[in-house]
Amino acid sequence: MTLLDQGHRMTDPAVTDMVCEAISDASPRGIAAAVNRLIRADRLHVGDRLPTVRALAAELGVSPATVSEAWQALSAVGAIESRGRAGTFVRSSQEPSRPVRYLSVGLAPTVGGLDLSTSMPDPSLLPPLEKSLRSLTSASLRWTTSYLDDPVLPALQVRFLESWPYEPARIVTVDGALDGLSRVIDQVVSIGDRVIVEDPGFPALLDLLDARGAEIVPVALDDQGIVPGALAAALEGDPVAVFLHSRAQNPTGAGLTPARRDALARVLARSSAVIVEADHSGLIARAPDLSLGSRLPERTVHIRSYSKSHGPDLRIAALSGPAHVVDPLMARRMLGPGWTSRILQSLLLALLEDPEAEECVARARDSYHRRTENMTLLLEKQGIHVHPGDGVNLWVGVEDERSALLTLAASDIRVAPGSPFKVRASASSHVRVTTALLPDDPDEQKAIARHIATAALVTPSPRGGVS
């Protein structure tokens, strides 16, 4: 048989036959997965022209929309590319996938003054490491003696469990919250799968899901997190996973309340989706660490980062979840990094057991809250209403994102653009301000608030500048 597209370019019949034979499940996910396997097995080569949507749909006895959805999923992960009327082709898999959204957060105009764009903790508020480092003597430090040693220090595991929001089947360490999210995605999400995320959401998570070839389904937030009605509607699409923040949502600062947690649990009880909770702010958040794992432990993965509380360079987060997710995750990890450095684990354990370090984290938590609250009140006086939320960021509405960024840059202030956080196009514009890095001087805070309020109200001029 010969298949023709609108441009009368021919698809090799052998390619069509190969694709059809490989597809055992004629759903969008099944078609995408089968073609992806052919590419990875080098049976489909770079430059091979694929059947047209209508031609393959006719061969498989499905609607063109089904094949189109599969093609979109493959295109999202860079496996294929459309060349318009020329057709759809297998593309080079050697091109690196760039974290476009995550990198875009850093694309605000560069200034030499105050950088409030990073969502980083204040280095001056982190616990000092000297004392804890000195405590890591040969007697107390557990050195690795085998590549198959227990990947988690038992004493650290006990400390995790003492403050965990529910009793998990498994609890392990990973190299930060983003590493944990990446490893969970590898376990539970396949190309073409639907996943639910918060909107606005965490840019790096969105990049990870895009790179996996997932279909991202955004749901609305309020100040208590995901709205139950929006979640219920999104679950009708049969997603494989739901990703959310348990507290201090990035970028809005929203956090679960007991009532909201229970409402979401009732909605999710009607689904089989894996629930993945990120607690990015960890111990510097003021809200309690609530988890859907207290209601649905057999399907909940909970990730708590220690980067903002004890230092980003520790690269440690705790991850809990059911055995059917965590066990294969850790087994796969054995074929990569194997474990989180036990030296770093020992250092975190020493910090968690040190009363002075604990007091330091408490002071940081209070300082971050005070800075956020003060900036919220100062902006309110300038006519800019912002919900204060929790954690280290403020989500500030502006008239025009680009104009606000440029206006603040002219005042030597850098903030993060809001668009990389948004899953779907929105009529409203925002910027994210990292309040953790604000100075404590009241006069400086007032000046910064005036600059932010001024920038929030700037609109683009007809000639492309600001007015």
N, C-alpha and C positions, 0 to 999 in steps of 0.2 A: 504494500500500500504506500501511497505517496501523500504526505500532508503538506498543505500550502497555507501560508499566512497571507495577510492582506497585501504584503509587498511581493508575493509570489516567490519568496525564498524558500527553498526546500529544507525540510528536516530529514536527516538520515533515518530511513525506516528502521535500521538496526537500533538506533537510540530510542525510538518510540517503543519498539518491542521490548527492549531491556527495561525501560521505565515501567511499562505495564506489567511485566512479569515480576518486578520487584515489589509491586504494591499489593499487599494482602488486605490492608485496611484502607478503604477508599474515602476516609474522612480527611479533612484538611491536615490534621496532625499526622495521620498515617501516610498520606502522600508525601508531605514534607520530610518525614522521617526516612521513608524509603529512598527518596532522591538524595537526601543528605548522606545516607549510608553508601550509595553508589559513588558519590563524589569522594568520600573518605577512603573507600576501597580502591580508588583510582580506576574504576570502571567507566565513570564519566570523567572526561578530561577538560582542562581549561580550554575554553573556546568552543566546546560542543554546543550546538544549538538544540534547545529543548523543544518539545512539541508545543504548539500554541495552546492557550487555555481552552478554547472551544474544541480543538481536535482531541486533546487528552480527555476532556470531559465526555466527549462522545464515545471514545474507546472504553472508558471506565463506567459509563452509564450513570454519571453524576451531573450535577449542575455546574455550569461554568464558574459560578461563585465559589464552589467548593475548591476547584483547582486554583482559582485566583487567590483565595485565602492561603493556600499552601505556598504558592509562589511568593506572596508577600512575606510569609514567615521566613522562607529561605533567603529572600533579598535582605531582610532585616539583619541577618547574621553574616551577610556578605558572601553567601554561597553561590548566588546567581545574580545576574544583572539584566535589566531590560534595556534594549537599545532601540526602543520605539518600534517603528514599522519593520526594522530589520529582524526583530525577534528577541527571545530571551536566551541568554547564554550562561554556561558555567563560567564563573570568574575565578581568578587566582586566589587560592586560600593562603598565599604567603603574605598578603597585605595585612599588617597588624590592625587589630580592631582598637580604635582609639576611644577612650572614655569621654565622649564628646560633652555630655552634660557636666560631668565632674570637672573637666578642664575649663568649661565655660564659667564656672563660679569664680575662677581667678582671672577672668577677662575684664574686670572693671578697670577703668583708667588707673595707671600706676601713679602713685604719689609718694613723696618722701616723708610724709607726716604720719598721721595716725591710721593704722590699718585695722579696720573693724570688719574685715571680710572673711576671716579664716575659720571661725567657730572653734578656735583653739583656746585652751585654758590660759590663764595668766601665769607665766612662769614663776613670778614672785609668790604665788599662792600655792605652789606645789610643795608637798612635804620634802624637806631636805633628805638627800640620800646618804650622806656621809655616815651617820650613825648606823643605819641599817646595813650599809656595805661593810662596815667594820665588824658587824655581828656575824657575817658570813665566814666564820672560821672553818677550818677543815673538819672540826668536830660537828658543826651544825649543818654544813652544806652537803647535800647529797649529790655526789658526782655520778655521772652516767657510767655504768659498768657494762651495759649491753644495749644494743640497738633495740632489743625487745623488752627493756625495762618498762614498768608502768609509766605511761606518758604523763600522768598527773601526780604531783606530790600528794600523798594521802592527807597530810596535815593541812595543805591548802584546800583540798577538796572539802574537808570538815569545816574550814572557815567559810567557804562559799555557802555551804548548806545552812549554816547558822543564820544567815540573813536572806536566804532564798524565799521567794514569795509562795512556793508550794513544794511538795515533796516529789522530786523528779525520779524517773527510772534511771537516768544517766546524767552525770555532770562532768564536763571535761574542760580543758583549756584550749583556746585557739589564739592566733596571733592578731588579736584585735577584733572589734565588732564587724568590720568590713570583711575580714578573712572568714569569720563565722558565717556571714550572709552568703559569701561566695560558695563556701563548701556545702551549705544547706541547699542552695540553688542547684548545684551539681547533682545532688541526691534526689531532689523531688520535682525538678522542672525539666521538661524535654522540649525540643523544638516544636513550636505550634501550640504549646499548652497555654491556657488562659491563667493569669494570675491577677489578684486584686491588690492594689496599692493605694496608699493615701494620696490625695491631691489637694495641696502641693505635697511633694514627697522628697525623699533623699536622692540627689542626683546620681551618686555612685551606685545606689541600688538600681535605679532605672537603667543605668548603663549596663550593669551586670545582666539584667533581665533581657535587655535588647540584644546583648552579645549571645545570650543563650537561645535567642529566637522565640522568646515567649510573646504572647499577645497580652499586653498590659491593659488592665481594666481599672480605670481610676474611680475612686469613690470620694465623696465629699467629707469634710471634717467640720467639727465645731470645736469649742474650747475643751471638750471632753474626749476628743478623738473621733474615730469613724462614726458616722451617723448610722444607727441601726437600720433605718428604712433604706438608705442608699446601699448598705451592705446586702440586705435581703434581695434587692433588685439585681445586684451584680452577681449574686450566687446562682441566679437562674441560668447563667452561662456555664455552669459546671466547672469552676476553676479548680486547679490542683493545689493552690496555695493562696493564703492571705498574708500580706506583709504589713505590719503596723508597728508603731512605737508604743511602748507601755507607759512612758512618761517623757516629758520634755521633748516633744516631737520636734524634729528638725525639718522645717524652719519655724513652725508657729509656736512652739512651746506648749502645745496641748498635751493633756495627760488623762489617762483613764481615772474615773471615779469608781467606787464599788458598784453603784447603780448602773453605770455605763458598761462596766465589765460584765455584769450579770445579764444585761440586755443583749450584748453582743454574743455572749455564750449561748443564750436561747436561740438566737438566729443561726449561729454556726452549728448548733446541735443537729440541724436538718441537712448539713452538708458533710462531705467527707474530706474537705480541703484541709491541708496541713496549715497550722497557724504559726507564723514566724514573728516573734516579738523582738524588737531591738530596743535595748535600754542604753542608748549612746552616752547619756550624761552620767549614768551610774550614781555613785555616792555623792555627787555634788548637786543632784536634784533634790528639791525640798519635798516633793510629793512622795508618798509611800510607793514602793515597787509592787504594783498590782499586776497580776498575770491571769490570762485565761486558762493557764495550766492548773489553777486551783479548781476549775470547773471541767476542763477538757484535757486532762494530763496526757492522755493517750495520743493526742494530735498536736500538742503545743511544743514548739521550740522557743526557748527564752535565752537571749544573749545579752549579757551585761558587760559593758566596757569599763576598764579601769584607767583609760587614757586621760580623761579629763580630771579625775580625782587624784591620781598618783603619778601621771606622766605619760605622754604619748610614746616615748622611747621604750617603755616597758613592753609595748606591743602584746598586751595580754587582755583577753576577755574570757569570761566563763560562759559556757554554752551547755544548756540542759535540754533534754528532750526524750522522747520515747526510744526504746532500743532499736526499733526498725528504721529509724532515721540516723541516730547517733552511731550505732555500731558499724554500719557500712561507711559512714563518713570517716570514722577513725581508722578503719581498715584501709581505705583509700589513702588516707594521710600517711600511713606507714610507707607508702611507695613514693612519698615526696619528702617534706621536711621531717616527718616521723613524729616529732613532738615539739612543744614549746620549750625553749631552753629551760632546764631545771635550775640553772643559776638565776635566771630572771624570775622564775617561779619562787625560788627561795627569797629573792629580794622583795617581791610583792608580799609574801607571807610575813617577812620581818616587818614590813610597813604596816600591814593589817594588825599585827600583834603589838605594835608600839603605841602607847597612849599619846605620846607627843605627836606622832604622825596622824593619829586619829583626830586630835584637837586641831591640827593644821587643816585637815580636810573639812572639818566642821566650820572653821573660820572662812575657808574658801567658799563653802556653800552659802554662808550668811552674806559674804561680800558680793557674790554673784547676784544673789537675790536683791540686795540693797541697790546695786548698780542698775539692775533691770527695773526695779520699782521706781527709783529716782528718775531714770530716763523716761519712763512711761508718764510720770506726773509732769515732768518738764515739757514733754511733747504735747500733753493734754492742754497745758497753759498756752501753747502756741497754736492750738486749734487742730492738732493731729491726734486722733483717737487710735490707740494701739492696745490690744489685749496683752497684758504682761506675760502670761504663760509662765513656764518654768525652764530652768536650764540656763544657757549662756547666749541666747539669741532673741532678737525682736524682729517680727515680721511687719514691716511698715508699708502701708499703702501709699502710693505716689501717683501723681497725675500722669507721668511718663517716665518709664524706667531709664532710658538712655539720658534724658535730660537731667534726671536726679543724679545719676552717676557722674556726669560731666560737671554739674554744679558743685557736688561735694568734692570732686577731684581738684577743682579750682580753689577750694578751701583746705587743701591738703588732708582730706579725709577719704578713705577708701571703704566702700561697703560692697557686699555681694549682690549681683543682679538677681532678680527674682525669677526670670524666665526659665533658667535651667531646672528649677524646682517644680515647675508646672507640667503636668502630664498632658493636659489638653489646653487648647487656646482659650484665653480668658480676656474679657473686656477690661478687667482691672489690672493694674501694674503694682509691683511691689519691689522692695529691696530688703535684704536681710542684714541686720546690724548685730555684730557680735558684742554684746554688752559686757562680756567677761573681760574685755580688753579696754574698757573705759577707765579713765583716771578717776581717782576718788575725790579730787579737788572740786568743790561745789561750783566755783566760778568756771572752771574748765568744762564741767558737765553742762552748765547753762549755755556756754558758747557753742558746744557741739550740738545741743538740742536745737538752738536757733538755726544752725547750718542745716541740720536734717529737715527741720520744718520748712525752711525756705526752699530746699531742694525738692521736697515732696510736692510743692505747689507749682513748680515750674512746668510749663508746657512748651512743646516744640514750636519754633517760629516757622512761618511759611517757607523760609529759605533753608530749613534744615538745622538751624542753630537752636538756641534756647531763648525763651522770653519770659 
